[in-house]
Amino acid sequence: MDEGVVKWYDRQRGEGFIQRFEGPDVHVPSSALLDREPGFLIEGQAVEFELLRIPGGFRARGVRVVDRGSPREMKPPGSR
């Protein structure tokens, strides 16, 4: 499993991006979400997911929110 935070997610468009803790951003289509309740992905929420390599980049699959509390800011790798 890979980890990151939600960079943005647009429910109407059914897509967004996850900023990985290490590596490039990952596209997240609505079909990748394990839980599809309203407001599921919120900017800054910590998530974990499977990483798929696709032509032109990466796509998330099996996205699960790790912390449903208040969204967190992205921290550089190795910082505490």
C-alpha positions in Angstrom: 0.0 0.0 0.0 1.1 3.5 -0.8 0.2 6.6 1.3 -0.4 10.3 0.7 -2.9 13.1 1.2 -5.8 14.3 -1.0 -4.5 17.2 -3.1 -8.0 17.8 -4.5 -11.2 15.9 -5.3 -14.2 17.1 -7.3 -17.3 14.9 -6.6 -19.1 16.4 -9.7 -16.3 15.4 -12.0 -15.7 12.2 -10.1 -11.9 12.6 -10.0 -9.0 14.2 -8.2 -5.4 13.7 -7.2 -3.5 12.4 -4.3 -0.1 13.8 -3.3 2.1 10.9 -2.4 4.6 11.1 0.5 7.2 9.9 -1.9 6.9 10.1 -5.6 4.7 11.9 -8.1 1.0 12.8 -7.6 -1.6 10.1 -8.4 -4.9 10.4 -10.3 -7.9 9.1 -8.3 -11.1 8.4 -10.3 -14.3 7.8 -8.4 -14.1 4.1 -9.3 -11.0 3.8 -7.1 -12.8 4.7 -3.9 -13.6 2.0 -1.4 -16.1 4.2 0.5 -18.3 6.5 -1.6 -20.3 8.4 1.1 -20.9 12.1 0.4 -17.8 14.2 1.0 -15.6 11.1 1.2 -12.4 12.7 0.0 -11.5 16.0 1.5 -8.4 18.1 0.6 -5.6 17.2 3.1 -7.0 13.9 4.3 -4.5 11.1 4.8 -5.3 8.1 2.5 -3.7 4.8 1.6 -4.1 3.1 -1.8 -2.7 0.7 -4.3 -0.6 2.3 -7.0 -1.1 1.4 -10.7 1.3 2.5 -13.4 -0.6 3.7 -16.5 0.5 5.3 -19.7 1.5 8.8 -18.8 1.6 8.4 -15.0 0.0 6.7 -12.1 -3.6 5.9 -10.9 -4.8 5.0 -7.4 -7.0 1.9 -6.7 -8.6 0.8 -3.5 -8.4 4.3 -1.9 -9.1 4.2 1.8 -9.1 7.1 4.3 -6.6 6.6 7.1 -7.7 9.4 9.3 -11.3 10.8 9.1 -10.4 13.5 11.5 -9.3 17.0 10.5 -7.4 17.1 7.2 -3.5 17.1 7.6 -1.0 19.2 5.8 1.5 17.4 3.6 4.8 16.8 5.4 8.1 16.2 3.5 9.4 12.6 3.8 11.4 12.1 7.0 9.9 15.0 8.9 8.0 14.5 12.1 
